[in-house]
Structure formats: structure tokens, C-alpha cells
Amino acid sequence: MIDRYLNKSDFALNDEIKTLVEQHVSELSQLCFTESVKPDHELFEYPVPELGEGGSCSLFNEVADEPYDLTGILGKPNQFTRSALQSLHNVVAYVVEKTKLNWFGIYQTIKGCEQSNQDQRLVKLAYTGAISRSEYPLNEQYAQISNNVQVGMTGQTKLINNVTEYVEQGGAYYTCDPKVKSEACLPIFDKQQNVIGIIDAEAFNTDFFDHRSLALLIASCVVISGLLGSLA
């Protein structure tokens, strides 16, 4: 699974870093499952920002009146969805503890639905950090401004270790929090190598991401893949 991920994502990591990936996968696989489960309102709901005109961008520090409700995506809470969401929250906690990231989130690819007139999109399932939007449409329009959407559509990792320089050089960037200086977005694949989600990692320092932190992010994607499969 690790080799398939590295090959699909065009990562070139030496044997030492690959060993780190394997170690993190082992630890995450043991630690992400727990008998302690958060209450439903903490697992299935989270606050979101108000969106700007036309819903094109988030209004920083302006919280919407209603939280986002994941039951619209996952259905009525049950044993399996509670366990999977709790495990995703545990992965988030592990990654942040090890890296000291300022923001980390897990998104799942949700297929479009003609009945509700919704296109394929990324939906945030678990995160820690400042509030941010819950969904990103997976289309060419948003791919022009959002790293999350680019990764969700192409399956290629996006790594920015200096947001200011990236924007000055003409890179398009969707600003959720102006304090973010480094960002890494990685795809999550299923066994057939289809993109089924992404992770988004953000830091308030430049040059935050090195091979060691990327090894942990890769490991999280490998473990998350199985968890998203249980929510499909």
C-alpha cells in the first residue's frame, strides 16, 4: 500500500524516510481506534464561516449561524460512522501532536447527485484549527484558485513552503487564514488508485514541510484510506 501510494504520487523518498512512513502507519493503525467516542454533535457537526457574495470565498472570522451537519452526507449516526469519524479525529490529533501544525483537515470526495443538483465535491470530515469552509466543488473553476480542488482532481500533491513567494510568482491561492505561510495538500487513494479524498496541512511558518513531516502526512493518507472506505 505504501509503495503504491509513493508511486502514484510521484514521491521520491529514500529508504530512511520510507521506514519512517512504515513506522507512522504502524503507530496510527494502533492508536486511531479507541473505545472512547465523542458525542454525536462533536462528530457530525462543526462551525463554518460565512461565505462571501456568490459563495465564492470565506469571510475570515465571521461564523455562520448554523453549523455544518455531516448527517446530510453520512446519514443518521450509527456504530460504523461514529467509529470511523472518531478514528479520523484520532488521526488528526496524532498528526498535529507530532508535527505541531496549525491546521490539519481530512476531506472525502463525494459523488455528484442529479436529484439535488450537486456536483462532485470535497467535504471536510475532521479537522483542527481555525474554522473553514466545509465543501469545495471539484470543478475547473475552483481548481484555478484552490489547492484542495487541484489535488482532489489530479491526485498530485501540492506543496508550498512559502505562500507569499508562491502568490508573488503568480500562483493562485485560496486564503482561508492569512496567517498561513506553508501548506501541503496530499491525495488519498483507494485500492484501485482512485482519489477518494485529500488531507490539507497548514503552518504559520515558512519552510515548514521537510521529508520527515511529509513522511507522517503520507502515512496518515495510507491509514485514512481504509477509514474513508468504511464511510463510502
C-alpha positions in Angstrom: 0.0 0.0 0.0 2.8 2.4 0.9 4.7 1.6 -2.4 1.6 2.1 -4.4 1.0 5.5 -2.8 4.5 6.7 -3.4 4.4 5.6 -7.0 1.1 7.1 -7.7 2.0 10.5 -6.0 5.5 10.7 -7.7 7.2 10.9 -4.3 10.9 10.2 -4.2 11.8 9.3 -0.7 14.9 7.5 0.5 14.9 4.2 2.5 15.2 6.1 5.8 12.1 8.2 5.1 10.2 5.2 3.8 11.0 3.4 7.1 9.5 6.4 8.9 6.3 6.2 6.8 6.0 2.5 7.8 6.6 3.3 11.5 3.9 6.0 11.4 1.5 3.7 9.6 2.0 1.1 12.3 1.5 3.6 15.2 -1.5 5.2 13.6 -3.1 1.8 12.9 -2.9 1.0 16.6 -3.7 4.4 18.1 -6.5 5.7 15.9 -9.0 3.2 17.2 -10.4 3.8 20.6 -13.4 2.8 22.7 -13.9 6.5 23.7 -16.2 8.2 21.2 -17.1 11.8 21.2 -20.8 12.8 21.4 -22.7 13.0 18.0 -22.8 16.8 18.0 -19.0 16.9 18.1 -18.5 14.2 15.5 -21.2 15.2 13.0 -21.3 19.0 13.3 -18.7 21.8 13.2 -18.8 25.5 12.8 -18.2 27.1 9.4 -17.5 30.7 8.2 -20.0 32.8 6.4 -19.3 32.8 2.7 -18.9 35.9 0.5 -21.1 37.0 -2.3 -22.0 34.0 -4.5 -20.4 31.7 -2.0 -17.0 32.0 -3.7 -14.9 32.6 -0.6 -15.0 32.5 3.2 -15.3 35.6 5.3 -12.5 35.4 7.8 -13.6 35.4 11.5 -17.3 35.5 10.6 -19.1 32.4 11.8 -22.3 31.2 10.2 -25.4 30.8 12.3 -25.8 27.1 11.6 -23.0 24.5 11.9 -22.3 22.1 9.0 -24.1 18.8 9.5 -22.4 15.7 8.2 -25.5 13.6 8.5 -26.5 15.1 5.2 -23.6 13.2 3.7 -23.2 10.2 6.0 -26.8 9.6 7.0 -28.1 9.0 10.5 -25.3 8.3 13.0 -24.7 4.6 13.6 -22.0 2.4 15.1 -19.9 2.4 12.0 -20.0 6.1 11.1 -19.3 7.1 14.7 -16.3 4.7 14.9 -14.9 5.9 11.6 -15.3 9.6 12.4 -13.7 9.1 15.8 -10.8 7.3 14.2 -10.4 10.2 11.8 -10.3 12.7 14.7 -7.7 10.5 16.3 -5.5 10.6 13.2 -5.9 14.4 13.2 -4.8 14.6 16.8 -1.8 12.3 16.2 -0.5 14.3 13.2 -0.9 17.6 14.9 0.8 16.3 18.1 3.8 15.0 16.1 4.2 18.0 13.7 2.8 21.0 15.6 0.8 22.0 12.6 -1.5 25.0 13.0 -4.3 23.5 10.9 -5.0 20.0 9.6 -8.0 18.6 7.9 -9.3 15.4 6.2 -11.7 15.7 3.2 -13.7 13.0 1.4 -14.6 13.0 -2.2 -18.4 12.9 -2.5 -20.0 12.0 -5.9 -22.4 14.4 -7.5 -26.2 13.9 -7.3 -28.5 15.0 -10.1 -31.5 14.9 -7.8 -30.1 17.6 -5.5 -28.3 19.4 -8.4 -24.9 19.0 -6.7 -21.6 18.3 -8.5 -18.8 16.1 -7.2 -17.1 17.9 -4.2 -14.7 17.6 -1.3 -16.4 17.5 2.1 -14.4 18.1 5.3 -14.9 15.3 7.8 -12.5 16.1 10.6 -10.1 18.9 11.4 -8.4 21.0 14.0 -7.6 24.7 13.8 -9.4 27.8 12.7 -12.9 27.3 11.2 -13.0 26.9 7.4 -15.5 26.1 4.7 -17.0 22.6 4.7 -17.1 21.9 0.9 -15.1 22.6 -2.2 -16.7 21.9 -5.6 -14.5 19.6 -7.7 -14.5 21.6 -11.0 -12.2 23.6 -13.2 -13.4 26.9 -11.9 -12.3 26.2 -8.3 -9.2 24.4 -9.5 -7.9 27.8 -10.6 -8.0 29.1 -7.0 -7.9 26.2 -4.6 -5.0 23.7 -3.9 -7.5 21.4 -2.3 -9.5 21.1 -5.6 -6.4 20.8 -7.7 -5.2 17.8 -5.6 -8.7 16.3 -5.5 -9.0 16.4 -9.3 -5.4 15.5 -10.3 -4.2 13.2 -7.5 -1.0 15.1 -7.4 0.5 16.5 -4.2 0.7 20.3 -3.8 3.5 21.6 -1.6 4.0 25.3 -0.8 6.7 26.2 1.7 6.3 30.0 1.2 2.8 31.2 0.4 3.9 34.8 -0.1 6.5 33.9 -2.7 4.1 31.4 -4.4 1.5 34.1 -4.9 4.1 36.7 -6.0 5.2 34.3 -8.7 1.7 34.1 -10.0 0.4 31.0 -8.1 -3.4 31.1 -7.4 -4.2 30.7 -3.7 -7.4 30.4 -1.8 -6.9 32.2 1.5 -8.8 30.8 4.5 -6.4 32.2 7.1 -4.0 35.0 6.2 -1.5 33.7 8.9 -0.8 30.6 6.9 2.8 30.6 5.4 3.2 26.9 4.4 0.7 24.4 3.0 0.8 20.8 1.9 -2.2 19.0 0.3 -1.9 15.3 -0.4 -4.3 12.9 -2.1 -5.9 9.9 -0.6 -6.3 6.8 -2.8 -8.4 3.7 -2.7 -7.1 0.3 -3.6 -7.9 1.0 -7.3 -5.9 4.2 -7.1 -8.9 6.5 -7.4 -8.8 9.7 -5.5 -11.3 9.4 -2.6 -10.2 12.4 -0.6 -7.4 14.7 0.5 -5.6 16.0 3.5 -4.7 19.6 4.0 -1.9 20.7 6.3 -1.1 24.3 7.1 1.5 26.1 9.2 2.2 29.7 10.2 5.9 29.3 9.5 7.7 29.3 6.1 9.7 26.2 5.1 7.7 24.1 7.5 7.5 20.9 5.4 10.5 18.6 5.1 10.9 14.9 4.3 10.2 13.9 7.9 6.9 15.8 8.2 5.9 14.6 4.7 6.6 11.0 5.8 4.0 11.4 8.5 1.5 13.0 6.2 1.9 10.2 3.7 1.4 7.7 6.5 -1.8 9.4 7.5 -3.1 9.2 3.9 -2.5 5.4 3.9 -4.4 4.9 7.1 -7.2 7.3 6.3 -7.8 5.5 3.0 -9.2 2.5 4.9 -11.3 4.7 7.1 -12.9 6.5 4.2 -13.7 3.2 2.6 -15.8 2.3 5.6 -17.8 5.6 5.1 -18.4 5.1 1.4 
